[in-house]
Amino acid sequence: MITDALLVQSAGAPFIYQKINVDDNLCSDEVLVEMKATGVCHTDLNFSKERAIPGLFPAIFGHEGAGVIVKLGSNVSNTTPGDHVILTYSCCGECKYCLRQETSYCYDFENDNFGFQRHDGSKAYSTKEGPVSSHFFGQSSFSKYAVVKARSVVKVGKDLPLASLAPLGCGIMTGAGAMLNVVKPHPESIVCIVGVGAVGLAALMALKLLPSPPKKIIVVDVVPERLNLAKKYGATDFINSQQVDNLKVALMSVSDEKGIDGTIDTTGRAEVVGSLLEATAKRGIVVQVGVGVLTAEAPVCIFHHVNAGRQYVGCAMGTCYPQEFIPMLVEAWREGKFPFTDLIAKYPAEDMNTAAKNVLSGKVIKAVLVWR
């Protein structure tokens, strides 16, 4: 079938809104989804500039889709045509991690989400020039109609606004999950969130879902408006890292020289991570959710790391089991406890380049594309 999509022809090229072909002869574990909205994530923007993956382009990205089920593969039983769904990452459903509902650590995670093709090497998306790298996070939802792995589907109520809920599939879930599932702060904890974009603010908002918030909530950013916004959602202390000479010293000062019990880093910058580790309290944890340069390495002083008993932990997709975590966030949002939709600015899908520009400049925290 012919549909509209956002195609990137080469690394760093703009997103082109154009006609493509989507092969709707589905594999047994796939569904066809009519996309209503797609969130714009920094991961999409980073991969659109990626030069280290051979044969990546042309490509269709997008991994925060929300839409309506149109058609099912022969073995699909978790959804039916007409269901309203949020799309998230894919997994095999059979390995030991999937069986433990630790699906973001599935053995097939890299192939299913970053392989840009099916396991057999085929691709459902193409142009007149040939196949297009796709199946990003099991969906490539920068397309009006998308072929999606059934395990990427989370059903939601038909009364809910899909254009508002699309970001739950990645960024919002990741931030909230990192805080609730990994940091797991106590009332006496000092926590810190570095980078208060969509992921960081979701982590901050998630603290409202705890019986008692941590005693001190520090946020770090370089955009004054975002630091001000963080105050609205419960942050108690604020550091503009462009205005301090040494981030470690600033964090130790705010924590009365005791260090930070739990930090979430959304930047993925090695020099930032080094400072965060050195500012971590005894038995504290630094949770890495952001990734910048794919080959970046974190500096760790082994002596300090051992003596402090601190942890540096990677966190994929908030360590969430989406089929349970996303409905929980939806319910919290409906109750007014998790107001992530405050962060959203909506754009027609054909205005993707404007949306991307505004996200990268900091003008917009969370852009959502709406499909006509």
Secondary structure, DSSP 4 states (H G I P E B T S, - for coil): -EEEEEEE-STTPPEEEEEEEE-----TTEEEEEEEEEE--HHHHHHTT--SSTT--SB-----EEEEEEEE-TT--S--TT-EEEE-----S-SHHHHTT-GGG-TTHHHHHHSSS-TTS--SEEETTEE-B--GGGT--SBSEEEEEGGGEEEE-TTS-HHHHGGGGTHHHHHHHIIIIII---TT-EEEEE--SHHHHHHHHHGGGSSS--SEEEEEES-HHHHHHHHHTT--EEEEGGG-S-HHHHHHHHTTTS-EEEEEE-S--HHHHHHHHHTEEEEEEEEE----STT------HHHHHHHT-EEEE-SGGG--HHHHHHHHHHHHHTTS--GGGGEEEEEGGGHHHHHHHHHHTS-SEEEEE--
